[in-house]
Amino acid sequence: MTDTSHDRLLIIDFGSQVTQLIARRLRELNVYCEIHPYQNVTADFIREMSPRAVILSGGPDSVTREGSPRAPQDLFEMGLPVLGICYGQQVMMEQLGGRVEGGKISGGGGTAEFGRAYVEPNGTCDPLLFGWFLDGPEQVWMSHGDHVSKLAPGFEVYGTSPNAPYAITADLERNFFAVQFHPEVHHTPNGKTLYENFVRVAGFKGDWTMGAYREEAIAKIREQVGDKQVICGLSGGVDSSVTAILLHEAIGDQLTCVFVDHGLLRQNEADEVVTMFRDHYNIKLIHADESDLFLGELDGQSDPETKRKIIGKLFIDVFQKHADTIDGAEFLAQGTLYPDVIESVSFSGGPSVTIKSHHNVGGLPEKMGLKLVEPLRELFKDEVRALGHELGLPASFIGRHPFPGPGLAIRCPGEITREKLGILRKADAVYIDQIRKHGLYDEIWQAFVAILPVRTVGVMGDGRTYDYACALRAVTSVDGMTADYYPFSHEFLGETATRIINEVGGINRVTYDITSKPPGTIEWE
């Protein structure tokens, strides 16, 4: 549990796939909230956390099943506003004296409801539904197999849909609210208004701002670190960059960053990162140019998993080698974000004391005997970008597209050679330049070029060529879990292909990847 002076909202997670979206919606309203799996939430836990309100999330189980998840019964005697969503609504009804009927999925005869639906108003529920039903029925997103068949005492129905007669219910005297749909997803267009109304009822001041967070984080870093030395693995990405700048503001010369250049970065990337942190911020930085080591170990390797494992192991070895040269280092800084924390304390797996292995320096704290400093562990990605703005990072760094840890290795299917990497860097630079020139960079989640492990015949200047083909990739996404290809115009693609073929030696054919995720992945390997 985080020690914070802000008003808190507790989200009890029953295993919904979209619980994180609830937190995102609340953070957008400047409300501090925490997600905790129901197994960890007891009445004493709630009293210690002292939230202003509680939200019960959706979940895949059926409340009709014996032993299915519940909220602490004492919650409903604490005088706190409570909002139940989907499974959370059914939990409230079941625990407060109502009844839930099982659908076909859980072995009952009730009617399930999945996808878009329309809720009609039924009476006035101003505290929760102010700003709803102004133009008639509201579109919502349903995803439930069971449904409420009898309201708990004190509840009234305020909204209905064809297959959910109790789509919106409330006990206004106790500030208990429950909805069968998911207001957190974008398929419920007016869902944000519902959350705004709920936090207003609960009396939240909306004091969760990046300015306040910056001051608190600096104070916490100074208290945790004292006069000891801290090392930080710097990749040049948003998370590690914001972590480094925040730490430097807090402890100055007690921080040393280690930038491992594995020879798989984009064009001029190493120079840009080193220049910004050494010259602009005057941060102590070790530039570990280990490209010969990495490329040597990767020579002849074509299996993507093998390449990833080689890069991951070498990164840890190299980072530790250089970190060992820093006298008195007792702390390791990582750019762990809140989604990582949520996943490592999962609904199904319970608490975990380890950081997920996908982190850039996963495994290092235990090997090196260092204590962790994770100043971003309460933040979502968009909040990290907002904090970056607050800290004065250049917009070009804050808004950068995601770049994978293995770098260009996974954009170079098959064997990696210096020749192919050189061609790929130039093609990628032209592509990104085109995207920026056309004002499209901020519309795209991620864009890159992959050089294909095939050569094709071409004709250039009346002569035959036999050069590489490349694939352009650009996707739109919210969180990288799903993605759609970006719909470039044919004119843009034609202009870009012409530039790449004319300006980049070694490529004579350009393709555009229009695969969504799923079934494909964003990266090629």
C-alpha positions as CSV (number, residue, x, y, z in Angstrom):
1,M,0.0,0.0,0.0
2,T,1.4,3.4,-1.0
3,D,1.9,6.1,1.7
4,T,0.3,9.2,0.2
5,S,-1.5,12.2,1.6
6,H,-4.0,12.3,-1.3
7,D,-7.6,11.3,-1.1
8,R,-7.7,7.6,-2.0
9,L,-10.1,5.4,-3.9
10,L,-9.8,1.6,-3.5
11,I,-10.6,-0.6,-6.5
12,I,-11.2,-4.2,-5.4
13,D,-10.3,-6.4,-8.4
14,F,-12.3,-9.5,-9.1
15,G,-10.3,-10.4,-12.2
16,S,-11.8,-8.2,-15.0
17,Q,-9.7,-7.8,-18.1
18,V,-10.4,-4.0,-18.0
19,T,-9.9,-3.2,-14.3
20,Q,-6.8,-1.1,-15.2
21,L,-9.1,1.1,-17.4
22,I,-11.1,2.0,-14.2
23,A,-7.9,3.3,-12.7
24,R,-7.0,5.2,-15.9
25,R,-10.4,6.9,-15.9
26,L,-10.1,8.0,-12.3
27,R,-6.5,9.2,-12.7
28,E,-7.7,11.3,-15.6
29,L,-10.0,13.0,-13.1
30,N,-7.0,13.7,-10.8
31,V,-8.2,11.1,-8.3
32,Y,-5.6,8.8,-6.7
33,C,-6.6,5.2,-6.7
34,E,-5.1,1.8,-6.1
35,I,-6.1,-1.6,-7.5
36,H,-5.9,-4.6,-5.1
37,P,-7.0,-8.2,-5.7
38,Y,-10.0,-9.2,-3.6
39,Q,-7.9,-11.9,-1.9
40,N,-5.8,-9.2,-0.2
41,V,-8.6,-6.9,0.8
42,T,-9.9,-7.5,4.4
43,A,-11.9,-5.1,6.5
44,D,-8.7,-4.2,8.4
45,F,-7.0,-3.5,5.1
46,I,-9.7,-1.1,4.2
47,R,-9.6,0.7,7.5
48,E,-5.9,1.1,7.3
49,M,-6.0,2.4,3.7
50,S,-8.9,4.7,4.7
51,P,-10.2,5.4,1.2
52,R,-13.0,7.9,0.5
53,A,-14.8,5.4,-1.7
54,V,-14.6,1.9,-3.1
55,I,-15.2,0.4,-6.6
56,L,-15.9,-3.3,-7.1
57,S,-14.6,-4.4,-10.5
58,G,-16.1,-6.8,-13.0
59,G,-14.8,-10.4,-13.1
60,P,-15.2,-13.7,-14.9
61,D,-16.7,-15.8,-12.1
62,S,-20.3,-16.3,-11.2
63,V,-21.6,-15.2,-7.8
64,T,-24.0,-18.2,-8.0
65,R,-21.0,-20.5,-7.6
66,E,-20.2,-21.6,-4.0
67,G,-16.9,-20.0,-3.0
68,S,-16.9,-17.3,-5.6
69,P,-15.1,-14.0,-4.8
70,R,-16.7,-11.6,-2.4
71,A,-16.0,-8.2,-0.8
72,P,-15.5,-8.0,3.0
73,Q,-19.0,-7.8,4.5
74,D,-17.9,-5.0,6.8
75,L,-17.3,-2.8,3.8
76,F,-21.0,-2.1,3.6
77,E,-21.1,-0.9,7.2
78,M,-18.3,1.6,6.9
79,G,-20.3,4.5,5.5
80,L,-18.3,4.6,2.3
81,P,-19.7,5.3,-1.2
82,V,-19.5,2.1,-3.2
83,L,-19.8,1.5,-6.9
84,G,-20.3,-2.0,-8.2
85,I,-19.5,-2.7,-11.9
86,C,-20.9,-5.9,-13.6
87,Y,-19.7,-8.7,-11.4
88,G,-19.3,-6.0,-8.7
89,Q,-23.0,-5.2,-9.0
90,Q,-23.9,-8.8,-8.6
91,V,-21.6,-9.1,-5.5
92,M,-23.4,-6.2,-3.9
93,M,-26.8,-7.6,-4.6
94,E,-25.8,-11.1,-3.3
95,Q,-24.2,-9.8,-0.1
96,L,-26.9,-7.2,0.7
97,G,-29.9,-9.4,0.3
98,G,-30.7,-9.4,-3.4
99,R,-30.5,-12.3,-5.8
100,V,-28.5,-13.1,-8.9
101,E,-29.7,-15.6,-11.6
102,G,-27.1,-17.6,-13.4
103,G,-26.9,-17.4,-17.2
104,K,-26.3,-20.3,-19.6
105,I,-22.6,-20.0,-19.2
106,S,-22.8,-20.7,-15.4
107,G,-25.4,-23.4,-15.8
108,G,-28.5,-21.3,-15.3
109,G,-31.4,-20.4,-17.6
110,G,-30.9,-16.6,-17.6
111,T,-30.1,-14.5,-20.7
112,A,-26.5,-13.4,-21.2
113,E,-25.6,-10.0,-22.8
114,F,-22.4,-9.2,-24.6
115,G,-21.4,-6.2,-26.6
116,R,-23.2,-2.9,-27.3
117,A,-26.5,-2.2,-25.7
118,Y,-28.7,0.8,-24.9
119,V,-29.9,1.7,-21.5
120,E,-33.2,3.6,-20.9
121,P,-33.7,5.8,-17.9
122,N,-36.1,4.8,-15.1
123,G,-36.6,7.6,-12.7
124,T,-34.1,10.2,-11.5
125,C,-30.7,9.4,-9.9
126,D,-29.0,12.8,-10.1
127,P,-26.0,12.0,-7.9
128,L,-24.8,9.3,-10.3
129,L,-26.5,10.1,-13.6
130,F,-26.2,13.8,-13.8
131,G,-25.5,14.5,-17.5
132,W,-26.9,11.1,-18.7
133,F,-29.9,10.5,-20.9
134,L,-29.9,14.1,-22.1
135,D,-30.5,12.9,-25.7
136,G,-32.4,9.7,-25.0
137,P,-30.9,6.2,-24.3
138,E,-27.3,5.8,-23.5
139,Q,-25.0,3.4,-25.4
140,V,-23.1,1.1,-23.0
141,W,-20.9,-2.0,-23.2
142,M,-22.3,-5.2,-21.6
143,S,-20.3,-8.3,-20.9
144,H,-22.2,-10.6,-18.4
145,G,-23.5,-14.1,-18.3
146,D,-25.5,-13.8,-15.0
147,H,-27.9,-11.0,-14.1
148,V,-29.6,-9.5,-11.1
149,S,-33.1,-10.9,-10.7
150,K,-34.0,-9.3,-7.3
151,L,-32.7,-6.1,-5.9
152,A,-31.3,-5.9,-2.4
153,P,-33.4,-4.0,0.2
154,G,-33.0,-0.2,-0.2
155,F,-32.1,-0.3,-3.9
156,E,-34.1,1.1,-6.7
157,V,-33.7,0.7,-10.4
158,Y,-32.7,3.8,-12.5
159,G,-31.8,2.3,-15.8
160,T,-32.8,-0.8,-17.9
161,S,-31.7,-2.5,-21.1
162,P,-33.4,-5.3,-23.1
163,N,-31.5,-8.0,-21.3
164,A,-30.7,-6.3,-18.0
165,P,-33.8,-5.0,-16.2
166,Y,-31.5,-3.7,-13.4
167,A,-28.8,-2.1,-15.6
168,I,-28.5,0.8,-13.1
169,T,-29.4,0.5,-9.5
170,A,-28.7,2.6,-6.4
171,D,-29.4,2.9,-2.7
172,L,-29.2,6.7,-2.5
173,E,-29.4,6.9,1.3
174,R,-26.2,4.8,1.7
175,N,-24.5,6.1,-1.5
176,F,-24.4,2.6,-2.9
177,F,-24.5,2.5,-6.7
178,A,-24.3,-0.5,-9.1
179,V,-24.3,-0.9,-12.9
180,Q,-24.4,-4.0,-15.0
181,F,-22.3,-2.5,-17.8
182,H,-18.7,-1.3,-18.0
183,P,-18.5,2.5,-17.9
184,E,-14.6,2.4,-18.2
185,V,-14.5,1.2,-21.8
186,H,-14.7,3.5,-24.8
187,H,-17.7,1.6,-26.0
188,T,-19.6,3.4,-23.2
189,P,-19.1,6.9,-24.6
190,N,-20.6,8.7,-21.6
191,G,-18.9,6.5,-19.0
192,K,-16.4,9.2,-17.9
193,T,-19.4,11.3,-16.8
194,L,-20.6,8.5,-14.5
195,Y,-17.2,8.3,-12.9
196,E,-17.1,12.1,-12.5
197,N,-20.4,12.0,-10.7
198,F,-19.4,9.1,-8.4
199,V,-16.1,10.8,-7.2
200,R,-18.1,14.1,-6.7
201,V,-20.6,12.2,-4.5
202,A,-17.6,10.8,-2.6
203,G,-16.1,14.3,-2.0
204,F,-12.8,13.9,-3.9
205,K,-10.9,17.2,-4.3
206,G,-9.1,16.0,-7.5
207,D,-5.7,16.7,-6.0
208,W,-3.7,14.1,-7.9
209,T,-1.6,16.3,-10.2
210,M,1.9,15.8,-11.6
211,G,3.1,18.9,-9.9
212,A,2.2,17.5,-6.5
213,Y,3.5,14.1,-7.4
214,R,6.8,15.5,-8.5
215,E,7.3,17.2,-5.1
216,E,6.3,14.2,-3.1
217,A,8.4,11.8,-5.2
218,I,11.5,14.0,-4.7
219,A,10.9,14.0,-1.0
220,K,10.5,10.2,-0.9
221,I,13.6,9.6,-2.9
222,R,15.7,11.8,-0.6
223,E,14.3,10.0,2.4
224,Q,14.9,6.6,1.0
225,V,18.4,7.2,-0.4
226,G,19.9,9.5,2.1
227,D,23.5,10.2,1.2
228,K,24.1,6.9,-0.7
229,Q,24.9,6.4,-4.4
230,V,22.3,5.3,-7.0
231,I,22.8,3.8,-10.4
232,C,20.2,3.9,-13.1
233,G,20.0,1.9,-16.3
234,L,19.3,4.4,-19.0
235,S,17.9,3.3,-22.4
236,G,16.8,6.7,-23.7
237,G,13.2,5.7,-23.6
238,V,10.5,7.7,-21.8
239,D,10.4,5.6,-18.6
240,S,14.1,5.5,-17.9
241,S,14.6,9.1,-19.0
242,V,12.0,10.4,-16.6
243,T,13.3,8.2,-13.8
244,A,16.8,9.6,-14.4
245,I,15.8,13.3,-14.5
246,L,13.6,12.9,-11.4
247,L,16.4,11.2,-9.5
248,H,18.9,13.9,-10.5
249,E,16.6,16.6,-9.4
250,A,16.3,14.8,-6.0
251,I,19.9,13.7,-5.3
252,G,22.1,15.4,-7.9
253,D,25.6,13.9,-8.1
254,Q,24.6,10.9,-6.1
255,L,23.2,9.5,-9.3
256,T,25.2,7.7,-12.1
257,C,23.4,6.5,-15.2
258,V,24.7,3.6,-17.2
259,F,23.8,3.7,-20.9
260,V,24.5,0.3,-22.6
261,D,25.0,0.8,-26.3
262,H,24.5,-2.7,-27.8
263,G,25.0,-1.6,-31.4
264,L,21.3,-2.1,-32.2
265,L,20.1,1.4,-31.8
266,R,18.5,3.7,-34.4
267,Q,20.4,6.3,-36.4
268,N,22.2,8.8,-34.2
269,E,20.3,7.5,-31.1
270,A,23.3,6.9,-28.9
271,D,24.7,10.4,-29.6
272,E,21.3,12.0,-28.9
273,V,20.9,10.2,-25.5
274,V,24.4,10.9,-24.3
275,T,24.4,14.5,-25.4
276,M,21.1,15.2,-23.7
277,F,22.0,13.7,-20.4
278,R,25.6,14.7,-20.2
279,D,25.4,18.2,-21.7
280,H,21.9,19.4,-21.1
281,Y,21.3,17.9,-17.6
282,N,25.0,17.4,-16.5
283,I,24.2,14.0,-15.2
284,K,27.1,11.6,-14.5
285,L,26.8,9.0,-17.3
286,I,28.8,6.0,-18.3
287,H,28.5,5.4,-22.0
288,A,29.2,1.7,-22.4
289,D,29.8,1.1,-26.1
290,E,29.6,-2.7,-26.2
291,S,28.4,-3.0,-29.8
292,D,31.3,-5.3,-30.8
293,L,30.5,-7.7,-27.9
294,F,26.8,-7.9,-28.7
295,L,27.2,-8.2,-32.5
296,G,29.9,-10.7,-32.1
297,E,27.7,-12.9,-29.9
298,L,24.8,-12.5,-32.3
299,D,26.8,-13.5,-35.4
300,G,25.2,-16.4,-37.2
301,Q,22.1,-16.4,-34.9
302,S,18.7,-16.3,-36.7
303,D,16.2,-17.7,-34.1
304,P,14.4,-14.7,-32.6
305,E,14.2,-16.2,-29.1
306,T,17.9,-17.1,-29.1
307,K,18.7,-13.5,-30.1
308,R,16.5,-12.1,-27.4
309,K,18.1,-14.3,-24.7
310,I,21.6,-13.4,-25.9
311,I,20.9,-9.7,-25.7
312,G,19.2,-10.0,-22.4
313,K,22.0,-11.9,-20.8
314,L,24.7,-9.7,-22.2
315,F,22.9,-6.6,-21.1
316,I,22.8,-7.8,-17.5
317,D,26.5,-8.8,-17.6
318,V,27.6,-5.5,-19.2
319,F,25.4,-3.4,-16.8
320,Q,26.8,-5.2,-13.8
321,K,30.4,-4.8,-15.0
322,H,30.1,-1.0,-15.3
323,A,28.0,-0.6,-12.2
324,D,30.7,-2.4,-10.2
325,T,33.0,0.6,-11.0
326,I,30.7,3.0,-9.0
327,D,32.0,3.2,-5.5
328,G,29.4,3.1,-2.7
329,A,26.4,2.3,-4.9
330,E,23.6,0.9,-2.7
331,F,20.5,1.5,-4.8
332,L,19.4,0.6,-8.3
333,A,16.8,2.8,-10.0
334,Q,14.2,1.2,-12.4
335,G,11.4,2.7,-14.4
336,T,8.8,0.3,-13.1
337,L,5.3,1.5,-13.9
338,Y,1.9,0.9,-12.2
339,P,0.7,-1.7,-14.8
340,D,3.8,-3.8,-14.0
341,V,3.0,-3.6,-10.3
342,I,-0.6,-4.6,-10.9
343,E,0.5,-7.6,-13.0
344,S,3.1,-8.7,-10.5
345,V,0.4,-8.7,-7.8
346,S,-2.2,-10.4,-9.9
347,F,-5.8,-11.4,-9.4
348,S,-4.9,-15.1,-10.0
349,G,-1.4,-15.3,-8.6
350,G,-1.5,-13.3,-5.5
351,P,1.3,-11.1,-4.2
352,S,4.7,-11.4,-5.9
353,V,8.0,-10.1,-4.5
354,T,9.8,-10.1,-7.8
355,I,9.9,-7.6,-10.6
356,K,8.8,-9.1,-13.9
357,S,11.7,-10.4,-16.0
358,H,10.9,-8.1,-18.9
359,H,12.4,-5.1,-17.2
360,N,15.7,-3.9,-18.7
361,V,17.6,-4.8,-15.6
362,G,15.5,-7.7,-14.4
363,G,17.4,-10.0,-12.0
364,L,20.1,-7.4,-11.1
365,P,18.9,-6.3,-7.7
366,E,19.3,-9.8,-6.2
367,K,22.6,-10.5,-8.0
368,M,24.1,-7.2,-7.0
369,G,22.8,-6.9,-3.5
370,L,21.2,-3.5,-4.3
371,K,18.0,-2.0,-3.0
372,L,15.4,-0.7,-5.6
373,V,14.3,2.8,-6.2
374,E,11.2,2.9,-8.3
375,P,9.8,6.5,-8.4
376,L,7.3,5.8,-11.2
377,R,5.7,2.7,-9.8
378,E,2.4,4.6,-9.0
379,L,2.1,5.9,-12.6
380,F,0.6,4.9,-15.9
381,K,2.4,5.6,-19.1
382,D,0.4,8.8,-19.9
383,E,1.2,10.0,-16.4
384,V,4.9,9.4,-17.0
385,R,4.7,11.6,-20.1
386,A,2.9,14.3,-18.1
387,L,5.6,14.1,-15.4
388,G,8.2,14.4,-18.1
389,H,6.6,17.6,-19.2
390,E,6.6,18.8,-15.6
391,L,10.3,18.1,-15.4
392,G,11.1,19.9,-18.6
393,L,12.2,17.0,-20.8
394,P,12.2,17.9,-24.5
395,A,9.0,17.0,-26.3
396,S,10.9,14.9,-28.8
397,F,11.9,12.5,-25.9
398,I,8.5,12.5,-24.1
399,G,6.5,11.7,-27.3
400,R,8.9,9.1,-28.7
401,H,7.3,5.9,-30.0
402,P,8.1,2.8,-28.0
403,F,11.4,1.1,-28.9
404,P,12.1,-2.5,-27.9
405,G,14.9,-3.5,-25.5
406,P,16.5,-5.8,-28.2
407,G,16.4,-2.9,-30.6
408,L,16.9,-3.4,-34.3
409,A,17.7,-7.1,-33.7
410,I,14.0,-7.9,-33.8
411,R,13.5,-5.7,-36.9
412,C,16.1,-7.7,-38.7
413,P,14.6,-11.2,-39.1
414,G,17.2,-13.9,-39.8
415,E,20.9,-13.3,-39.2
416,I,22.1,-9.9,-38.2
417,T,25.0,-8.3,-40.0
418,R,26.5,-4.8,-39.7
419,E,25.6,-4.3,-43.4
420,K,21.9,-5.0,-42.8
421,L,21.8,-2.9,-39.7
422,G,23.3,0.0,-41.6
423,I,20.7,-0.3,-44.3
424,L,17.9,-0.6,-41.8
425,R,19.0,2.5,-39.9
426,K,19.0,4.6,-43.0
427,A,15.6,3.3,-44.2
428,D,14.1,3.8,-40.8
429,A,15.3,7.4,-40.6
430,V,13.8,8.2,-44.0
431,Y,10.5,6.6,-43.0
432,I,10.2,8.5,-39.7
433,D,11.2,11.7,-41.4
434,Q,8.4,11.2,-43.9
435,I,5.9,10.6,-41.0
436,R,7.1,13.8,-39.3
437,K,7.0,15.9,-42.5
438,H,3.4,14.8,-43.0
439,G,2.4,15.6,-39.4
440,L,1.5,12.0,-38.6
441,Y,4.0,11.1,-35.9
442,D,1.7,11.8,-32.9
443,E,-1.2,9.9,-34.5
444,I,0.8,6.7,-34.6
445,W,1.6,4.5,-31.6
446,Q,4.6,3.0,-33.2
447,A,6.3,3.0,-36.6
448,F,9.4,1.3,-37.9
449,V,11.1,-0.5,-40.9
450,A,11.9,-4.2,-40.9
451,I,14.6,-5.4,-43.3
452,L,13.5,-8.8,-44.7
453,P,15.8,-11.8,-45.0
454,V,15.3,-12.0,-48.8
455,R,16.8,-10.3,-51.8
456,T,14.7,-9.3,-54.9
457,V,15.4,-8.4,-58.4
458,G,15.0,-4.8,-59.5
459,V,15.8,-2.4,-62.3
460,M,17.5,0.9,-61.5
461,G,19.1,3.1,-64.1
462,D,18.5,0.5,-66.8
463,G,20.6,-2.0,-64.8
464,R,19.7,-5.1,-62.8
465,T,19.8,-4.9,-59.0
466,Y,19.5,-7.7,-56.5
467,D,19.0,-6.0,-53.1
468,Y,17.0,-6.4,-49.9
469,A,13.2,-5.9,-49.5
470,C,11.9,-4.0,-46.5
471,A,8.6,-3.7,-44.8
472,L,7.1,-0.5,-43.3
473,R,5.1,-0.9,-40.1
474,A,2.9,1.6,-38.4
475,V,0.1,0.9,-35.9
476,T,-2.4,2.7,-33.8
477,S,-3.0,1.5,-30.3
478,V,-3.9,2.5,-26.7
479,D,-1.7,0.2,-24.7
480,G,0.1,-2.0,-27.2
481,M,-2.1,-5.0,-26.3
482,T,-4.1,-4.7,-29.5
483,A,-3.3,-2.7,-32.5
484,D,-4.5,-1.8,-36.0
485,Y,-2.3,-0.8,-38.9
486,Y,-2.3,3.0,-39.7
487,P,-4.2,3.8,-42.9
488,F,-1.6,5.8,-44.8
489,S,-2.7,7.2,-48.2
490,H,-1.4,5.5,-51.3
491,E,0.3,8.8,-52.1
492,F,2.2,8.8,-48.8
493,L,3.3,5.2,-49.3
494,G,4.4,5.8,-52.9
495,E,6.4,8.9,-51.9
496,T,8.0,7.1,-49.0
497,A,8.9,4.0,-51.1
498,T,10.5,6.3,-53.7
499,R,12.6,8.1,-51.1
500,I,13.8,4.9,-49.5
501,I,14.8,3.3,-52.8
502,N,16.5,6.5,-54.0
503,E,18.3,7.4,-50.8
504,V,19.1,4.0,-49.2
505,G,21.6,1.8,-51.0
506,G,20.8,-1.9,-50.6
507,I,17.0,-1.7,-50.8
508,N,15.1,-2.1,-54.1
509,R,11.6,-3.1,-52.9
510,V,9.3,-1.6,-50.2
511,T,6.2,-3.2,-48.8
512,Y,3.6,-2.1,-46.2
513,D,2.5,-4.4,-43.4
514,I,-1.3,-4.2,-42.9
515,T,-1.6,-7.0,-40.2
516,S,-3.5,-6.1,-37.0
517,K,-2.6,-7.4,-33.5
518,P,-3.9,-10.0,-33.1
519,P,-3.3,-12.1,-35.2
520,G,0.2,-10.6,-35.7
521,T,2.4,-8.8,-33.2
522,I,3.5,-5.2,-33.5
523,E,7.2,-6.1,-33.9
524,W,8.3,-8.7,-36.4
525,E,10.1,-10.9,-33.9
